[in-house]
């Protein structure tokens, strides 16, 4: 075990999430919906010269979208209100390249926003900073004025927004120039108009995991050096061209550790900057009929859910609408099956049938509250007791295959190492050792029969603060 340094450890756990960040983590799982003229040109990236008349979703039904994502357990939809092609899914006053010039003539943003709010899930917006249609692109302040005007339209006219999602796309505009984005001005606009919205990826609230393949780090830390929020570095690491291999890229080994104690204990500035995993249910981000046979299976989606949401990240899963304006039946079927798998797996917390006890080197503690998944009741120890053990003795032998652990992240991310041990008749039958818990950790166990289970915190930055344990 490392040598304790109380001053350094106390500084690390002083870094905590904002209310907006905590709210996003509690959503856990939400959808992207990539929809624009690309849907009709069969491309991933448009060039801004597409005619508005091609956009014609004759069966568009935002309520169908909401029903499908809710069936999977998702708690929000982020709509690509404008992609790199510059086509606006709302009738913007600042350009003619919008739905107003299409046969549809409606307002996709309003219908999706209304359906989300009606369905009790969050509504978010994606607005590409790169606009390949605008002649102002590359003209510094003139383009920033244009971009902020559109941002204000989206954040003022469509109700509450839980997310504003920016990528770092920055290519040439129709005049051959590039734009240097005034990120701070964009952030100020969002904070002023939607103070509860998290700003993702090229923003200060939510960190990109570093790939689009659904791959997560073994240890995903939320307290990281402030330099990881360098917008220009994030933008340079983002996708710079329509390249299939980029979507399949995994995290580089050199980027695996962003926040362990040894890495950050001497950092001058630290921030709470949790990770988000974004990936698509299909190979592409926009709908292509030739990919109808390549939809991720429910089993693949379930694995993705457990490794991301269960690996201290949020999961942003893209579902691309078809040319008709609907989620394809194969995507819907996969989402419904995923929702059933999640519900069936995590329906019955066996801790409700167990006798709980805990002991540490500073005494015995009441841990009965950890059966309840909230932050009002949590189990902790004295400030500088860094280890703990919770024992659950069941009323009989059960077959176990999942353990869920959660820290009270209102008190920061503290646990550096833990172990889960299952016993049958006093004999050890399974051992798992891990590092990060954070907002949520799902430990997947090969099905074992057990009558007792122990969760040991092996190392923690000051006292561990465990808010929930679930055994399934």
Secondary structure, DSSP 8 states (H G I E B T S, - for coil): -----HHHHHHHTT----HHHHHHHHH-EEEEE--STHHHHT-SS--S---GGG---TT--HHHHHHHHHHTT--EEEEEEE-TT--BSS--TT-S-BGGGSSS-S-HHHHHHHHHHHHT-EEEEEE-S--SS-TTTTSTHHHHHHHHHHHHHHHHSSS--SEEEE-------TTS------HHHHHHHHHHH-TT-EEEESSSSEEE-S-SS----SS--SEEEGGGG-HHHHHHHS--S--HHHHH----GGGS-SS-HHHHTT-S-EEE-EEEEEEESSSSSS--GGGGGG---HHHHHHHHHHHTTBTEEEEEE----TTSS--HHHHHHHHHHHHHHHHHTS--GGGGEEEEEEETTEE---GGGGS-SSSS-EE--TT---EEEEEEEEEEEEEEEEEEEE-GGG---EEEEEEEEEETTEEEEEEEES--TT-EEEEEEEEEEEEEEEEEEEESSS-EEEEEEE-
